[in-house]
Amino acid sequence: MADTALVVGGTRFIGRHVVDDLLANGYEVTIFNRGNHENPFADVEEVSHIEGDRRDDTDLKAAALSVKPDVVIDCVAYYPEDVRVATDVFADVDGYVYISSGAAYGVEEIPKREGETELCACTDEQATDDSHDSYGPRKAEGDRAIAAAAEDGVNAMSVRPCIVYGPHDYTERLDYWIDRVLNHDRVVVPGDGQNLWHRAYAEDVASALRIVAEEGEPGEAYNVGDRTLVTMEEMVDLIAEAADTDVEVVHAGDRELGAADLAADDFILYRDYPHVLDTNKLAALGWESTPLAEAMERTVAEHRESDRDGSEHDPGREAEERVLGVLDTL
């Protein structure tokens, strides 16, 4: 009899890849969510769906009793209380895995290591706040809830991804850059192009969650990210290679950007100080990451089939043209 898995979430981006990975590894899968988004597995016989609100304890308990899962992958625990409730409801499963974040780390150092790099503090107010500023603290407090549950005998673990990219990414962060490469010969990259923000391919995050559920140590957290890191300029080059096109990367400093009232952080995925996660702990469990060229080929191919263009992150092509005009006069 196949192992059973319950995915809390399961229809969007990471959760969607989690379901695919579990199916590919022989699991019977049930997704539990409010049904607010289209279910890509509606016609897949091996995937069941329970509708409910993960923040309603009764709904969560009903799902646990109905499925009796061997493993639970929690894709939508955004508040520490979500984790505390879930680790109580699923206290008897073989593996409960919470998706935390690299944002849970509270200090800047290279690389950030599980159990060594300090986590964000989290006040009572932050624990219930839904703003972007409280995201890291909330995720860190969720990690502490995982450790506390493990001390009580629950097989609970967490996985900390860095910036996730790949097919079906509704955040459209990488879609902006793909759209630029597909539609323009020259792409403005802020600074010298060497800034480094660790990224994680979505399929690799999905396999990490399953492997940690199967092989992880209760109470432990595991970083996940591409085993090879690329700079922003190298990322653009990877996109161009995957798209089989040529593009000129144009570096723009503060002065050139300022001429068009732009700043470096107006460009999505730019980060001044490098963000790098050590992934050796996860790799020791047998996890591997997808080669970057292959990951980008799949990402670009799915982008072309989608209607996403990353326009919500667009600093404005007219502004970029002004930057290019300034650079061309130098």
Wavefront OBJ file of the C-alpha trace (Angstrom):
o trace
v 0.000 0.000 0.000
v 1.326 3.420 -0.966
v 2.210 5.993 1.672
v -0.301 8.782 2.028
v 0.589 12.449 1.976
v -1.483 15.480 2.913
v -0.412 18.765 1.329
v -1.775 21.845 3.051
v -2.112 24.183 0.088
v -1.121 22.241 -2.987
v -2.524 24.103 -5.983
v -0.173 27.059 -6.463
v 3.541 27.232 -7.266
v 5.544 25.381 -4.583
v 2.568 23.323 -3.465
v 1.850 22.322 -7.051
v 5.414 21.076 -7.470
v 5.177 19.258 -4.131
v 2.149 17.297 -5.339
v 3.918 16.404 -8.605
v 6.990 15.211 -6.699
v 4.981 13.124 -4.258
v 3.059 11.486 -7.100
v 6.304 10.722 -8.925
v 7.549 8.998 -5.777
v 4.555 6.735 -5.295
v 2.476 8.643 -2.750
v -1.280 8.850 -2.602
v -1.895 12.574 -2.239
v -4.657 14.664 -0.735
v -4.608 18.439 -0.977
v -6.322 20.535 1.683
v -7.181 24.154 0.955
v -10.060 26.617 0.694
v -10.548 26.020 -3.006
v -9.961 29.659 -3.881
v -7.626 28.839 -6.774
v -7.981 26.569 -9.781
v -7.041 22.992 -8.935
v -4.554 21.703 -11.547
v -5.110 18.164 -10.221
v -8.894 18.128 -10.534
v -8.740 15.400 -13.174
v -5.895 13.422 -11.589
v -7.309 10.235 -10.082
v -4.432 9.834 -7.619
v -5.064 13.236 -6.015
v -7.958 13.867 -3.641
v -9.136 17.280 -2.489
v -10.582 18.314 0.857
v -11.924 21.824 1.057
v -11.378 23.698 4.286
v -9.610 26.536 6.028
v -6.253 25.629 7.566
v -6.817 28.358 10.170
v -10.026 26.640 11.308
v -8.938 23.998 13.820
v -12.060 21.914 13.185
v -11.378 21.793 9.438
v -7.762 20.818 10.025
v -8.691 18.054 12.475
v -11.322 16.735 10.071
v -8.715 16.524 7.293
v -6.327 14.657 9.614
v -9.011 12.133 10.557
v -10.162 11.672 6.964
v -6.743 11.177 5.387
v -4.697 9.680 8.238
v -1.558 10.814 6.415
v 1.898 9.350 6.798
v 3.468 12.707 5.944
v 2.203 16.278 5.910
v 3.755 19.083 3.854
v 2.543 22.462 5.097
v 2.877 25.043 2.324
v 0.733 27.803 3.816
v 1.701 28.189 7.477
v 2.278 31.937 7.599
v 1.886 32.505 11.328
v 3.549 30.797 14.318
v 0.149 29.750 15.660
v -0.489 27.897 12.379
v 2.562 25.759 13.110
v 1.681 25.184 16.754
v -1.834 24.037 15.868
v -0.677 21.839 12.984
v 2.030 20.081 14.993
v -0.637 19.278 17.592
v -3.182 18.060 15.053
v -0.581 15.998 13.165
v 1.417 14.906 16.225
v 1.313 11.235 15.231
v 2.428 11.414 11.586
v 5.753 10.018 10.408
v 6.834 13.434 9.187
v 5.394 16.951 9.323
v 7.354 19.526 7.316
v 6.831 23.258 7.579
v 7.959 25.597 4.814
v 9.954 28.298 6.557
v 12.199 30.774 4.719
v 15.745 32.025 4.408
v 14.200 35.297 5.603
v 14.022 33.698 9.065
v 17.726 34.462 9.538
v 18.185 37.605 11.564
v 21.757 38.595 10.738
v 23.747 39.073 7.540
v 26.589 36.612 7.147
v 27.891 34.446 4.320
v 26.745 31.707 4.222
v 23.803 31.390 6.592
v 23.874 28.040 8.386
v 21.196 26.106 10.243
v 21.818 26.055 13.973
v 24.597 28.648 13.742
v 23.222 31.808 12.140
v 20.949 33.725 14.487
v 17.235 33.767 13.667
v 14.976 36.818 13.717
v 13.322 37.665 16.983
v 9.525 37.812 16.886
v 7.345 39.971 19.093
v 3.755 39.090 19.963
v 2.634 41.860 17.621
v 4.755 40.561 14.732
v 3.465 37.017 15.274
v -0.022 38.066 14.163
v 0.879 40.834 11.725
v 0.492 40.153 7.998
v 2.912 42.754 6.641
v 6.039 42.068 4.601
v 8.226 43.433 7.408
v 7.054 40.744 9.836
v 7.493 37.844 7.385
v 10.986 36.823 8.520
v 10.177 37.076 12.238
v 6.991 35.029 11.766
v 8.845 32.320 9.866
v 11.572 32.233 12.526
v 8.989 31.847 15.279
v 7.458 29.015 13.267
v 10.865 27.324 13.269
v 11.001 27.671 17.041
v 7.532 26.091 17.226
v 8.875 23.154 15.201
v 11.740 22.692 17.679
v 9.322 22.843 20.613
v 7.016 20.262 19.024
v 9.950 17.925 18.424
v 10.870 18.168 22.099
v 7.350 16.892 22.789
v 7.902 13.896 20.517
v 6.443 15.172 17.243
v 8.287 14.243 14.035
v 8.323 17.852 12.880
v 10.941 19.512 10.669
v 11.284 22.711 8.669
v 12.755 23.607 5.287
v 14.110 27.097 4.626
v 14.120 28.039 0.931
v 15.766 31.154 -0.413
v 14.059 32.994 -3.329
v 12.125 30.324 -5.249
v 11.759 30.363 -9.044
v 10.413 28.008 -11.652
v 7.255 27.119 -13.597
v 3.916 28.469 -12.303
v 5.519 31.207 -10.189
v 2.639 33.583 -9.455
v 5.034 36.085 -7.832
v 6.384 36.795 -11.366
v 9.761 37.862 -9.975
v 11.798 35.959 -12.546
v 9.119 36.492 -15.202
v 10.117 40.155 -15.321
v 13.667 39.241 -16.323
v 12.551 36.547 -18.764
v 10.187 39.025 -20.417
v 12.997 41.573 -20.753
v 15.317 39.035 -22.378
v 12.643 37.783 -24.773
v 11.589 41.250 -25.893
v 14.675 43.464 -25.804
v 18.222 43.276 -27.164
v 19.641 45.276 -24.252
v 18.797 44.631 -20.603
v 19.680 47.056 -17.825
v 21.201 45.367 -14.771
v 21.834 47.541 -11.712
v 25.348 47.947 -10.374
v 28.109 45.787 -11.782
v 25.872 42.741 -12.171
v 27.748 40.811 -9.512
v 25.206 41.021 -6.703
v 24.244 37.635 -5.316
v 20.825 36.554 -4.065
v 20.615 32.801 -3.623
v 17.724 31.211 -5.502
v 16.041 27.792 -5.336
v 14.410 25.958 -8.232
v 10.831 25.025 -7.299
v 11.144 21.335 -8.204
v 14.187 21.102 -5.943
v 12.281 22.712 -3.075
v 9.549 20.121 -3.587
v 11.971 17.198 -3.478
v 13.650 18.714 -0.422
v 10.337 18.798 1.436
v 9.666 15.140 0.661
v 13.189 14.007 1.518
v 13.132 15.901 4.819
v 9.751 14.305 5.628
v 11.286 10.887 4.958
v 14.827 11.298 6.269
v 15.005 14.471 8.373
v 15.650 14.681 12.090
v 12.775 15.967 14.235
v 13.277 19.547 15.327
v 15.840 20.300 12.627
v 15.722 22.925 9.886
v 17.206 22.434 6.416
v 18.220 25.184 3.989
v 17.401 24.663 0.328
v 18.805 26.533 -2.651
v 20.606 25.907 -5.928
v 23.895 24.141 -5.237
v 25.549 26.486 -7.741
v 24.878 30.180 -7.285
v 24.799 32.746 -10.084
v 25.085 36.522 -10.040
v 22.336 38.684 -11.513
v 24.283 39.074 -14.750
v 24.835 35.322 -14.964
v 21.111 34.808 -14.324
v 20.262 37.001 -17.320
v 22.789 35.102 -19.431
v 21.209 31.788 -18.348
v 17.794 33.055 -19.418
v 19.153 34.128 -22.804
v 20.809 30.756 -23.311
v 17.598 28.919 -22.380
v 15.636 31.176 -24.744
v 18.195 30.660 -27.534
v 18.654 34.383 -27.982
v 21.364 36.987 -27.559
v 21.131 39.911 -25.178
v 23.496 42.667 -24.108
v 23.698 43.138 -20.359
v 24.138 46.839 -19.633
v 25.452 47.799 -16.191
v 24.047 50.960 -14.636
v 25.402 52.601 -11.499
v 23.649 54.946 -9.115
v 24.422 58.010 -11.249
v 23.020 56.549 -14.465
v 19.962 55.130 -12.715
v 19.405 58.414 -10.922
v 19.140 60.202 -14.250
v 15.865 58.329 -14.746
v 14.794 58.559 -11.083
v 15.603 54.892 -10.573
v 17.558 53.086 -7.866
v 19.166 49.647 -7.865
v 16.496 48.160 -5.630
v 13.798 49.167 -8.125
v 14.926 46.056 -10.020
v 13.369 42.866 -8.679
v 15.820 40.225 -7.392
v 18.484 42.845 -6.742
v 19.995 42.678 -3.260
v 22.910 44.816 -2.184
v 24.371 42.434 0.396
v 24.767 38.779 -0.708
v 22.217 36.298 0.620
v 23.691 32.801 0.588
v 22.421 29.668 2.361
v 24.578 26.667 3.191
v 22.791 23.602 1.739
v 25.216 20.880 2.856
v 22.933 19.642 5.643
v 20.161 18.915 3.146
v 22.550 17.381 0.625
v 23.710 14.955 3.339
v 20.197 13.452 3.277
v 20.647 12.534 -0.392
v 19.041 15.629 -1.921
v 20.406 17.004 -5.195
v 19.622 20.166 -7.129
v 18.735 20.399 -10.798
v 21.514 21.691 -13.090
v 20.965 25.407 -13.605
v 20.696 25.288 -17.397
v 18.045 22.567 -17.196
v 16.103 24.432 -14.490
v 16.120 27.633 -16.529
v 15.093 25.860 -19.742
v 11.989 24.485 -18.025
v 11.253 27.853 -16.440
v 11.536 29.791 -19.703
v 9.492 27.192 -21.612
v 6.614 27.435 -19.119
v 6.856 31.237 -19.094
v 6.311 31.278 -22.855
v 3.126 29.256 -22.442
v 1.809 31.491 -19.656
v 0.382 35.009 -19.673
v 2.804 36.237 -16.993
v 5.153 39.095 -17.855
v 6.344 40.387 -14.486
v 4.915 43.804 -15.274
v 4.072 44.499 -11.620
v 7.834 44.598 -10.999
v 8.658 46.705 -14.069
v 10.608 49.881 -13.236
v 9.467 51.219 -16.610
v 11.058 50.562 -19.976
v 10.949 54.271 -20.827
v 13.001 54.968 -17.708
v 15.435 52.229 -18.720
v 15.727 53.747 -22.177
v 16.738 57.020 -20.538
v 19.399 55.134 -18.580
v 20.644 53.513 -21.779
v 20.738 56.927 -23.444
v 22.899 58.300 -20.631
v 25.254 55.334 -20.857
v 25.519 55.649 -24.638
v 26.818 59.212 -24.273
v 29.639 58.198 -21.931
l 1 2 3 4 5 6 7 8 9 10 11 12 13 14 15 16 17 18 19 20 21 22 23 24 25 26 27 28 29 30 31 32 33 34 35 36 37 38 39 40 41 42 43 44 45 46 47 48 49 50 51 52 53 54 55 56 57 58 59 60 61 62 63 64 65 66 67 68 69 70 71 72 73 74 75 76 77 78 79 80 81 82 83 84 85 86 87 88 89 90 91 92 93 94 95 96 97 98 99 100 101 102 103 104 105 106 107 108 109 110 111 112 113 114 115 116 117 118 119 120 121 122 123 124 125 126 127 128 129 130 131 132 133 134 135 136 137 138 139 140 141 142 143 144 145 146 147 148 149 150 151 152 153 154 155 156 157 158 159 160 161 162 163 164 165 166 167 168 169 170 171 172 173 174 175 176 177 178 179 180 181 182 183 184 185 186 187 188 189 190 191 192 193 194 195 196 197 198 199 200 201 202 203 204 205 206 207 208 209 210 211 212 213 214 215 216 217 218 219 220 221 222 223 224 225 226 227 228 229 230 231 232 233 234 235 236 237 238 239 240 241 242 243 244 245 246 247 248 249 250 251 252 253 254 255 256 257 258 259 260 261 262 263 264 265 266 267 268 269 270 271 272 273 274 275 276 277 278 279 280 281 282 283 284 285 286 287 288 289 290 291 292 293 294 295 296 297 298 299 300 301 302 303 304 305 306 307 308 309 310 311 312 313 314 315 316 317 318 319 320 321 322 323 324 325 326 327 328 329 330
